[in-house]
């Protein structure tokens, strides 16, 4: 595996974690705007970034990504027709 693949893999982990915890960033924004405490807001943002990466990593390692694809395939008419044809 080359460095491009590894970097894109880590980027995918982070993005998946961010998409799973989408609304938490608005709570951090609300905290930062209401308290005007920049230091604590930066700490919360950094913690959120690390937690998003870990959650995305677990999402792929545990096998939820494959199940997500299967759910998408369940509702995809093309996949249904292909599966029906090859049965």
C-alpha positions in Angstrom: 0.0 0.0 0.0 1.3 3.4 -0.9 1.0 6.6 1.0 -1.8 7.9 -1.2 -4.0 4.9 -0.3 -3.2 5.2 3.4 -3.9 8.9 3.5 -7.2 8.5 1.7 -8.1 5.7 4.0 -7.6 7.9 7.1 -9.5 10.7 5.3 -12.4 8.3 4.8 -12.4 7.3 8.4 -12.5 11.0 9.5 -15.2 11.9 7.0 -17.4 9.0 7.9 -17.1 9.9 11.6 -17.9 13.6 10.8 -21.0 12.5 8.8 -22.2 10.3 11.7 -21.8 13.1 14.2 -23.0 15.9 12.0 -25.1 17.8 14.5 -22.5 17.9 17.3 -20.5 20.5 15.4 -23.5 22.9 15.8 -23.5 22.4 19.5 -19.8 23.3 19.6 -20.6 26.3 17.5 -23.4 27.3 19.8 -21.1 26.9 22.8 -18.4 29.0 21.2 -20.7 31.8 20.3 -22.6 31.9 23.5 -19.6 31.7 25.9 -17.0 33.5 23.8 -14.4 31.1 25.4 -12.0 30.5 22.5 -9.7 28.1 24.4 -12.4 25.7 25.5 -14.1 25.9 22.1 -10.8 24.9 20.4 -10.4 22.0 22.8 -13.9 20.8 22.1 -13.3 21.1 18.4 -10.1 19.1 18.6 -11.8 16.5 20.8 -14.6 16.4 18.2 -12.2 15.8 15.4 -10.4 13.0 17.2 -13.7 11.4 18.2 -15.0 11.6 14.7 -11.9 9.8 13.4 -12.2 7.1 16.0 -15.9 6.6 15.3 -15.3 6.4 11.6 -12.5 3.9 12.1 -14.8 1.7 14.3 -17.6 2.1 11.7 -15.4 0.4 9.1 -13.6 -2.1 11.3 -16.8 -3.4 13.0 -18.5 -3.9 9.6 -21.2 -1.3 9.6 -19.9 0.0 6.2 -20.7 -3.3 4.5 -24.2 -3.3 6.1 -24.8 0.2 4.9 -24.0 -0.8 1.4 -26.4 -3.8 1.7 -29.2 -1.5 2.9 -28.6 0.8 -0.1 -28.6 -2.2 -2.4 -31.9 -3.3 -0.9 -33.6 -0.2 -2.2 -31.7 0.0 -5.5 -33.9 -1.3 -8.3 -30.9 -2.1 -10.6 -29.3 -4.3 -7.9 -32.6 -6.1 -7.3 -33.0 -6.9 -11.0 -29.4 -8.1 -11.3 -29.8 -10.3 -8.2 -33.1 -11.7 -9.5 -31.4 -12.5 -12.9 -28.5 -14.4 -11.3 -30.6 -16.5 -8.9 
